[in-house]
């Protein structure tokens, strides 16, 4: 679950970077516009993944004992 969420957050970050630099929404162009159902699903999943990744900030890391 952690990796999937992180991948979705990275996709969202790349998409926002493209919007900021080139005014190009990659998700919308792939899935048929911002109002298309598939685009809205991707945007929603990216948002949920971002919320889930907040939990990564507060987790204890396991120490490697060698």
Secondary structure by P-SEA (a helix, b strand, c coil): caaaaaaaaaaaaaaaaaaaaccccaaaaaccccccaaaaaaaaaaaaaaaaacccccbbbbbbcc
